[in-house]
Amino acid sequence: MPRYVLMRLIQGVITVWFIATATFFVMHNIPGDPLADEKAVSDEIRENLERKYGLDKNVWVQYGTYMLNMIRGDFGLSFKHENRPVNKVIAERFPVSAILGILAIVIAGMGGVLWGALTALYRNRWPDVVIIILVILGISVPSFVFATVGQLGIVVANRVVGFEILPVAGWGTIWHMLVPALVLGLGTMAFLTRLMRTSMLEIVNADYIRTARSKGVPVAQIFAKHQFRNAILPVVTVLGPSIAAITTGGFVVENVFAIPGLGRTFVEAVQQSDYTLIMGTTVFYGAFLVLMVIVVDIVYAFIDPRVKLK
């Protein structure tokens, strides 16, 4: 086990290094000027700004400095957030995205497992057909459509009842989180539902299931102890990347609902050509995703005793 964990951590570090390197050189080769401003600046001010951000040095020197600072956990100063380190911006905004993401993954995980199990139990009957149609919609329709429809639905509901049932946008209470979390988790819920259904149907005719039935084991016990436990293993496998993707991928949802999370900050950084914030956020997202994949690999071995970590 320790050897396996060490090897996975080394692989994770290499992956993060590759992400950081690719991001650095991509950002230095896209058109645009990170120091461009609405007001013209003198040559002296521009030189001072370039010196401050290290842009007056050779690109390889910049790369070496960036990597050394990254190893120390320093992503530099934001170009647009005056005198604010990128680390501080991430530390302030990520908890908002994390809270929204955790709520979304709880909704997606519980819904996906429940609906997937129901579709398998009622295969080819009307609950199965209805849920599969909703799953197709959940996978096919982009999140910004659900976000817009969800916000419009809140406006209409508030207008019909004559008072505010749920806030249309903003952040601060659990009521601000419900609809954005549901919208953010719909795609993952649909994917997990389909995965759970497929896994359940593969297990339902397994030899040990037929043996349990022949011994007269109650249906509920077969479902809970054998079918459900084994069918949920593939769901656990994709849950780690799904957690990272939902927690860090709410760009559209955060923008539509005016949520001050890291996703919205990242979009603003792209629009403002805030190179250091873009690179820092990208590396942070990549490292978080890699970490979640490693954690799931380890947890999977405890859930499924057939898996041996070497």
N, C-alpha and C positions, 0 to 999 in steps of 0.2 A: 504493500500500500504506500509507504513513504516514498519508495522509488518511483512509483507511478505518478504520485502527486508532484514530485520534483520535476519529472520529465514533462508533465503537462504545464507546469509553471514556466519552464524554460521555453517550451513551444509558444506559450502565451506571450512571453516577453519578446520573442522574435517576431511574432505577429504584430504586436503593438509597435515595435520598431519599424516594421515595414509600412504600417499605416501612417506613422509620423513622417517617415521619409517621403512617401508618395504625396502626402498632403503638403509638405513643405515645398517640394519642387513644382507641384501643380499650382499652388498659390503664387509662386514666383514666376510662373510662365503665362498666367492669364493676363489679358489686357486690363488696363486701369491703373490708377494712381492712388495708393492708400492715403496719401497726404493731400489729395485734392480736396478743396474746400470751396464754399460759395464765395468767400472773400479771397482775393488775390493776396499772396504773401510775398515778402521780399526774398531775395536769394539767401540772405543771411539767416532769416528765420527758417527757411527750408533746410539749409545746411544744419542748423541746430536740431531741427526735428529728425533729420536723417541720422545725425549722430546719436540722438537720444534713443532711437529705435534700432540702431545698428545697421541702417540701410546704406551707409556710406562705405561698407566693407564688401569684399569679394563674397560671392554667393556661397562658396565653400566655407569661408570663415563664418558667415552667418549660420550655415547649416551646423557646423561644429559647435558654435555657441548655443544654438537652439537645442541641440541634443543634450549638451552638458546641463543646460538649465532644466530641461525636461526630466533628466535623471534626478535632479534635486527637487522636482515637483514644482518648478517655476515656469509658467507659460508666458511670462513677460507682461508688458503693459498693454492695455487696450488702446487702439488708435483713436477711437471715438468716445470712449468713456474716460473723460479727462482724469489723468493721474490715478487710474484704478487698475490694479493687477487683474489679469484674466482669471487667476485663481479665485479672487474675491467675487467676481461676477458669477462664476460657476457655483461657488459655495452659497451664494444668495439665491440663485434661480433654480438650481437643481432640486432642492427639497420640494419646491412646488410641483415640479414635473414628477418627482418620485411619489408624492402623495397621490396625485392624480393617476399615475401609472399603476400603483399598488391597488387602488380601488378598481381600476379598469381590469386588471388581471384577475382579481377576485371574481368580478362579475363574469369575465370571459371564461375562467376556469370552471366555476360552478355551473354556469349555463352550458358550456360545451360538453362537460361530462354528463350532466343531466339529460340534455336533449339527445346526445349521442346514444346514451343507454336506452332512452325511450324509443328512438327510431329503430334500434335493434330488436327490442322487445315486441314492437308493433310493426314488424317488417311487412311492407307492401299493403298496409292498412292506412286509413286516413291520417292518423297522427304522423306516420312516417312520411307520407306524401307532403303534408303541410310543412313539416319541419325542413324537409329537403328543399322545397321551394324557397323558404326563408334563408336557408344556408347558401343557396346559389346567389340570392340577392346580396347577402352579406359579403360574399367573396367577390362578386362582380362590381358592385357599386362602390365608387371611391369614397373615402372618408369625408372629403369636403362636401359631398352631396348629403350624407347623413348629418353632418354638422349643421349645414344650412337648413335642412328640413327640421332637425331637432330644435334649432333656435326659433324657426318660424312656428313650430308647434307650441313652444312655450308662450310666444307672443299671442297666438290665437287663444290658447287656454286661459291666459291671464285676462284677456279682453272679454271672453265669454262669461267668466265667473265674476268679473268686476273688481278683482283684487289680485295681488301678485302671489300666485301659487309657488312658482320658482323664479329666481332671478334670470334675466335674459343673458347677462354676461357679468364678468367680474370674478372676484375671488375673495374668500374670507370665511365662508361657512360651508357646512356639509351640503346645503341646498345648492350652492354654486357648483358643486362637484358632480352631482348625480348624473345629469344629462351629458356633460362632457365625458365623464368616465364611461358611460354606456356607449356613446358614439365611438370613443377611442377603442373600446374592447369588442365592438361588433365583428370586425373582420377576423380577429383571433378567435372569438367565440364560434363563428361559422366554421373556421378551419378545424378547431378542436372537436366540434360536433361531428364533422365528417370523418375525422381520424378515429374518434371513439366508436362511431358506428361500424366502420370497417373492421376495427380491432375486435369488437364484440361479436360480429358475424363470423370472423375467422375462428374464434374460440368456441362458439356455441356447439360446433360439431366435433370438437376435439375428443380424443379417446377418454381422457379422465372425466370429462363432463358426462359422457354416455355411461361410464362406469358408476359415477355418483348417482345418476338417475336410476340405473338398474338396481342399485342398493337401496333405493327408496328414500334418498336424502331429500328433504323438503326443497321445493323450487327456490324459495327465498334464501335458504342457506347456500344453495349452489350458486345463485346469482351473486351474493355478497362475498362468499369466501373464495370462489373459484373464478367465475366469469369476470366480475367487476375488477378484482384485484389484478388479474393478469391482463385484462384489456386496457387498463389505465397506464400500463408501463410505457407504451409509445407516446402517450400524452405527456408523461413526465419528461420524456426525452426532449420534446420540443418546447417544454414549458420554460426552460431557462432562457433560450434565445427569444422566446415570446415575451418574457418579462423585460428583458433588456430592450427589445424593439418597442414595446408599448411605453415603457418608462422614458425612453429617450426619443421616441418617434412621434410625439404629439404636436408636430409643427403646425399643421393645418388647424387642428382642434383648438390649440392654444391661441392661434390668431383669430379664429372666428369668435371664440368666446372671451377674448381679451383677457387671457390668463397669463400672469407675469412669470411664466416658466422659462426653462432653458431653451425649449424648442422655439418659442417666439423670439427669444434673444438671438438665437442662431440665425433665424430668418432676417432679423434686423441687421445682424453683422454682415451677412451676405449682401444685402442691399446697400450698406454703407462702406463696403470693401474694408472691413475691420479685420485685416489679415491675421493678426495675432489671436483674436478672439475666435475666428473661424478655425484656425489650426488647433488651438487649445481645446475647443469644444469637440472637434472631430476626434482628436486623440483620446479625450476623456470618454466619449461615446464608444469608441473602438475598444478601449481597455475594459470598460464596463461589460460590454458584450462578451469579450473573451473570458472574463472572470466568471460570468454566469454560465457559460458553456462548460468550463472546468468544474464548477460547483455541481452542475447537473450530472456530469459524468461520474463524479464521486458518489453523489446521492443515489444514483441509479443502481450502484453496486449494493447498497444497503437495502434497497427495495426489492431487487431481484437477486436472490442468492445464487442463481446460476451464473451470474457475471462475476468473473474473477479479475481483480486488478493486479497486474504484475509490473 
